[in-house]
Amino acid sequence: MNRYFLLTFLGYMGTAVLHAQNPVLIKDVNPGPQNSNSGRLSRLNDQFLFLGNDGVNGIELWKSDATEPGTEMVKNIGPGSQSLCQSNTGCGDEYLVVGDVMYFRASDANNGAELWRSDGTEIGTYMVKDINPGLNNCSNSQLMDAQYFCSLDNVLYFAADGISTGIEMWRSDGAESGTYLFKDFAVGANSIHQFMSNVNGFLYFKARNADGESELWISDGTIGGTILLKQMWVRGWPYNGEYFKEFNGFVYFAGSENDPNQIELWRTNGTPEGTELFADLNEFDGSDPHALEIFNDKLLFTADADQGVTLFTSDGTVQGTQPLLDANGNEFEADFNGSLRSADKFYFQGNNAQDQSGLWVSDGTNGGTLFLSDILSGSFYAESAVAMGEGMILYQ
């Protein structure tokens, strides 16, 4: 059976060993040999929300305070045994906590996949606005697999398929009246916003123009402050919702000026003239940098620089951009894209040159990168784990 584990990390003993309590089953959501298909964990105040299937109500929204009595279904959104999403186009992976509310997509007995909100209570879980009215009509679309929600000044920005505008950028303050089209970037076509990120009070994102060309934009949440930075390709990866990272006065991201198959590390200072290629790590195939993080005053990311997918660290100079090594000087083949960050460390699945494969921990330095356990960690993604106090809830 699939389980939720409470895994408490107690800290280091010396410099090389991290002790942890044994994993503890919180609740068997779907008793017996059946899976609960649980996932999409999201922290909301002193509890976390997740999707689960108890075998009776389909996949629905659940909550937990990390105790068995406190783990229960929030609301049966999909009627009867139907799941909260029965739309042909699906509800996507978008879900985001903004203040005391989590936003997500769902479909009920009367509406297709639309924008919903929840405060963790049944009465506080409801549809925000029927953007594309009708049972078989959805504001979500199959084209929107990578359209993650983003917030700016407690306002949700998201891509939605309106009745007549196509897939464009919308905004919502959580009220029906405050949910409306923000800007039509591709009149007569779909702009399909991707990789939206809030960096220091500005939204960075990719959009298509009316000719289908990829563009990089920046916005301060006003129409006048929404500016085209560069016509270029921008790429993001599905398990890390922060596609743009600020470091030493620049915002770093993965992109390409001409060829979508030659993705490298770019950076921008928020102006068209200050948007430039930073490091070409694989001149033949593109290094596909992704999963950018900031640790120990360094920029960390994963890239393929000819020798395989490797963790890199950078001080903001091309010369200071090098592979991250473990405490014994070994390089990694790492699934840093499936990492989880705590206050001062991050956990990830990796395999070094000595075939130590499994769960690793790092503080962003070579000496502080240590092997923890050979447990299989294929479910160790941000949507499958959440920090709770000094530990974490890990779906495995």
C-alpha positions in Angstrom: 0.0 0.0 0.0 1.1 3.6 -0.6 1.9 5.4 2.6 2.6 8.8 4.2 5.8 8.7 6.3 6.7 11.1 9.1 10.5 11.3 8.8 12.3 13.5 11.5 15.8 14.6 10.7 17.6 15.2 14.0 20.9 16.7 12.7 24.5 15.8 12.3 26.7 13.7 14.6 30.2 14.9 13.9 30.6 15.8 10.2 29.5 12.7 8.2 26.5 11.0 9.8 22.9 12.1 9.9 20.5 10.2 12.2 16.8 9.9 11.6 13.9 8.3 13.3 12.4 5.3 11.5 9.6 6.2 9.1 6.1 6.1 10.7 2.9 5.4 8.9 0.5 8.3 9.6 -2.7 6.9 8.0 -3.6 4.1 5.6 -5.8 6.3 3.4 -7.0 3.4 1.3 -7.0 0.3 3.6 -5.9 -3.0 2.2 -3.6 -3.6 -0.8 -5.0 -0.8 -2.9 -3.0 2.4 -3.5 -4.3 5.8 -2.3 -2.6 7.5 -5.3 -1.6 10.3 -2.9 0.5 13.3 -3.8 0.7 17.0 -4.4 1.5 17.8 -0.8 1.2 21.5 0.1 1.8 23.2 3.4 -1.1 25.3 4.7 -0.4 26.9 8.1 -0.1 24.1 10.7 -1.3 21.3 8.4 -0.8 20.1 4.8 -3.2 19.4 2.0 -2.9 16.6 -0.4 -4.8 14.5 -3.0 -5.8 11.0 -1.9 -8.2 8.2 -2.9 -9.9 6.3 -0.1 -11.4 3.8 -2.5 -14.9 5.2 -2.0 -14.8 8.9 -3.1 -12.2 8.8 -5.9 -9.2 11.2 -5.8 -10.2 14.1 -3.6 -8.7 16.9 -1.5 -7.4 15.7 2.0 -5.7 17.4 4.9 -3.4 16.2 7.7 -1.7 17.6 10.8 0.6 14.5 10.8 -1.7 12.5 13.2 -4.1 9.8 12.2 -7.2 11.5 13.7 -6.2 14.7 12.0 -5.9 13.1 8.5 -9.3 13.4 6.7 -10.9 14.3 3.5 -11.7 18.0 3.2 -14.5 17.8 0.6 -15.9 15.3 -1.9 -15.7 17.7 -4.9 -16.3 15.1 -7.6 -19.8 13.6 -7.1 -20.0 10.2 -5.6 -17.0 8.0 -6.5 -15.8 10.4 -9.2 -12.6 12.2 -8.5 -12.3 16.0 -8.2 -11.2 16.1 -11.8 -13.3 14.2 -14.4 -12.6 16.6 -17.3 -11.4 15.2 -20.6 -8.7 17.8 -20.6 -7.6 17.2 -17.0 -6.9 19.6 -14.2 -3.2 20.0 -14.6 -0.6 20.1 -11.8 -1.3 23.7 -10.7 -1.8 24.2 -7.0 -0.4 27.0 -4.9 -0.8 28.4 -1.4 -1.3 32.2 -1.2 -1.7 33.4 2.3 -4.2 31.2 4.1 -5.7 29.7 0.9 -4.6 27.0 -1.5 -5.7 27.5 -5.2 -6.1 24.5 -7.5 -8.1 23.2 -10.4 -11.1 20.9 -10.0 -14.4 19.9 -11.7 -17.6 19.1 -9.9 -21.1 17.8 -11.0 -21.9 21.2 -12.7 -18.7 22.6 -14.1 -15.6 21.5 -16.0 -12.1 22.1 -14.7 -12.1 25.5 -13.2 -10.2 27.5 -10.5 -11.0 26.5 -6.9 -9.8 27.6 -3.5 -9.6 25.9 -0.1 -8.7 27.0 3.5 -8.6 23.4 4.7 -12.3 23.3 5.7 -15.3 21.9 3.7 -17.2 25.2 3.8 -14.1 27.1 2.7 -13.5 24.9 -0.3 -15.3 26.1 -3.4 -15.0 27.3 -7.0 -13.7 30.8 -7.4 -15.1 31.5 -10.9 -16.6 29.6 -13.8 -14.3 31.1 -16.4 -15.5 28.9 -19.2 -19.1 28.0 -18.3 -20.7 24.6 -19.0 -20.2 21.1 -17.7 -18.0 20.0 -20.6 -16.2 23.3 -20.9 -12.9 24.0 -19.0 -10.7 27.0 -18.4 -7.9 24.4 -18.3 -6.5 22.8 -21.4 -4.3 19.9 -22.5 -1.9 22.6 -23.8 -1.4 23.8 -20.2 0.6 21.0 -18.7 3.4 23.3 -17.5 1.3 26.3 -16.6 2.0 26.7 -12.9 0.3 29.2 -10.7 2.2 32.2 -9.4 1.4 34.9 -6.8 2.4 38.5 -6.6 1.2 40.8 -3.7 -1.3 38.1 -2.6 -2.8 38.0 -6.1 -2.8 34.7 -8.1 -1.7 34.9 -11.7 -2.5 31.9 -13.9 -3.2 30.8 -17.5 -6.8 30.2 -18.4 -8.8 29.4 -21.5 -11.6 32.1 -21.6 -14.7 31.9 -23.8 -13.3 34.1 -26.6 -9.7 35.0 -25.7 -8.0 31.6 -25.9 -5.3 30.7 -23.3 -4.2 34.0 -21.7 -3.0 35.4 -18.4 -5.6 35.8 -15.7 -5.5 37.2 -12.2 -7.5 36.5 -9.0 -7.7 37.9 -5.5 -9.8 34.9 -4.4 -13.1 36.5 -5.1 -15.2 36.0 -8.2 -15.4 39.7 -8.9 -11.6 39.9 -8.5 -10.9 37.2 -11.1 -10.5 38.5 -14.6 -8.3 38.5 -17.7 -5.1 40.4 -17.0 -3.7 40.8 -20.5 -4.2 39.2 -23.9 -0.6 38.7 -25.1 -1.6 37.0 -28.4 -4.8 38.5 -29.8 -6.6 35.8 -31.9 -4.3 33.0 -30.7 -3.1 31.3 -27.5 -0.2 32.9 -25.6 0.0 29.9 -23.2 2.0 31.4 -20.3 4.6 29.1 -18.8 7.2 29.1 -16.0 5.7 32.1 -14.1 7.9 33.0 -11.2 7.9 35.8 -8.6 11.4 37.2 -8.2 11.7 40.2 -5.9 8.3 41.5 -6.6 8.3 40.9 -10.4 6.8 38.2 -12.5 9.0 36.5 -15.0 7.4 34.2 -17.6 7.4 32.8 -21.1 4.6 33.6 -23.5 3.9 33.2 -27.2 3.0 36.1 -29.5 0.2 36.0 -32.1 2.8 34.4 -34.6 3.6 31.6 -32.2 7.0 32.9 -31.3 8.4 32.4 -27.8 9.1 35.5 -25.7 10.4 36.3 -22.3 8.4 38.9 -20.3 8.6 40.7 -16.9 5.7 42.3 -15.0 5.1 44.2 -11.8 1.4 43.3 -11.8 0.3 46.3 -13.9 -0.3 46.6 -17.6 2.1 49.5 -17.9 4.8 47.5 -16.0 4.5 44.4 -18.2 7.5 44.5 -20.6 8.9 42.3 -23.3 12.5 41.4 -22.4 13.5 39.3 -25.4 12.1 37.1 -28.2 13.7 33.8 -27.2 13.1 30.2 -26.0 12.7 29.7 -22.3 12.6 26.2 -20.7 11.5 25.0 -17.3 11.2 21.5 -15.7 8.0 20.2 -14.1 9.2 19.3 -10.6 10.6 22.7 -9.7 8.2 25.6 -9.7 10.9 28.2 -9.5 12.2 28.6 -13.0 14.0 31.9 -12.4 16.4 32.6 -9.6 17.9 35.9 -8.4 21.6 35.8 -7.6 23.9 38.8 -7.0 21.7 41.3 -8.9 20.8 39.0 -11.8 17.9 36.6 -12.5 19.1 33.3 -13.9 17.1 31.0 -16.1 17.4 28.4 -18.9 17.0 29.7 -22.4 18.1 29.9 -26.0 18.1 32.8 -28.5 17.6 30.7 -31.7 17.5 27.0 -31.1 15.1 25.3 -28.6 17.5 22.3 -28.6 20.4 24.4 -27.5 19.3 25.5 -24.0 21.9 27.1 -21.8 22.2 29.2 -18.7 21.1 32.9 -19.2 20.6 35.8 -16.9 18.8 39.2 -16.9 18.9 42.4 -14.9 15.2 43.0 -15.7 15.9 45.1 -18.8 15.9 44.1 -22.5 19.5 45.2 -23.0 20.6 43.3 -19.8 19.2 39.9 -20.9 22.2 37.8 -22.0 23.8 34.4 -22.2 25.8 33.6 -19.1 27.5 30.3 -19.6 27.6 27.9 -22.5 28.3 24.6 -20.7 27.7 22.2 -23.7 28.3 23.9 -27.0 27.3 20.9 -29.1 24.0 19.7 -27.5 23.0 22.3 -24.9 23.4 21.6 -21.2 19.7 22.0 -20.3 20.3 23.8 -16.9 17.4 23.4 -14.5 16.4 23.2 -10.8 18.2 26.4 -9.8 18.7 27.0 -6.1 20.6 29.4 -3.9 22.7 27.8 -1.1 25.7 29.1 0.9 26.0 32.2 -1.3 26.2 30.1 -4.4 23.9 29.3 -7.3 23.3 25.6 -7.7 21.7 23.9 -10.6 21.7 20.6 -12.6 23.2 20.6 -16.2 24.6 18.1 -18.8 28.0 19.4 -19.7 29.1 16.4 -21.9 29.9 14.1 -18.9 26.2 13.5 -17.9 23.7 15.2 -15.7 25.7 16.8 -12.9 25.2 19.3 -10.1 26.9 22.6 -10.6 27.8 25.5 -8.3 28.5 29.1 -9.4 29.7 32.2 -7.7 28.3 34.4 -10.5 31.3 34.2 -12.8 31.9 31.8 -15.7 35.3 30.7 -14.2 33.6 30.1 -10.9 30.9 27.8 -12.4 32.0 24.2 -11.7 30.5 20.8 -10.9 29.6 20.2 -7.2 31.5 17.3 -5.6 30.7 15.2 -2.6 32.8 15.3 0.6 35.1 12.7 -1.0 35.7 14.6 -4.2 33.3 12.6 -6.4 31.0 14.1 -9.1 27.3 13.3 -9.3 24.7 12.0 -11.6 21.9 13.6 -9.6 18.2 14.0 -9.7 18.5 17.4 -8.2 15.2 18.2 -10.0 13.5 16.1 -7.4 14.9 17.8 -4.3 13.4 19.2 -1.1 14.8 22.1 0.8 14.8 22.6 4.6 16.1 25.6 6.4 19.8 25.2 5.6 20.0 21.9 3.6 18.5 20.2 0.6 17.8 16.6 0.1 17.9 14.9 -3.3 18.3 11.6 -5.2 21.7 11.0 -6.6 24.4 8.6 -7.6 28.1 9.4 -7.3 31.2 7.8 -9.0 31.4 5.3 -6.1 27.8 4.0 -6.9 26.4 5.4 -3.7 22.8 5.7 -5.0 19.9 7.0 -3.0 19.1 9.9 -0.7 21.8 12.7 -0.3 21.9 15.9 1.7 23.9 19.0 1.0 24.5 22.6 2.3 25.7 23.6 -1.2 29.4 23.0 -0.5 31.6 20.1 -1.5 32.5 19.2 2.1 28.8 19.4 3.2 27.5 17.1 0.5 26.9 13.7 2.2 25.3 10.3 1.4 22.4 9.5 3.8 20.6 6.3 2.7 20.2 3.9 -0.1 16.4 4.1 0.0 14.7 4.4 -3.3 13.6 8.1 -3.6 11.7 8.2 -6.9 8.8 9.9 -5.2 11.1 12.5 -3.5 9.7 15.6 -5.3 8.3 18.8 -4.0 4.8 17.6 -4.7 5.5 14.4 -2.7 7.1 15.8 0.4 6.6 18.7 2.7 8.6 20.1 5.6 6.8 19.9 9.0 8.7 21.3 12.0 12.1 19.7 12.2 11.1 16.9 9.9 9.2 16.2 6.7 6.3 14.2 5.4 7.5 12.0 2.6 5.2 10.0 0.3 7.0 6.8 -0.8 
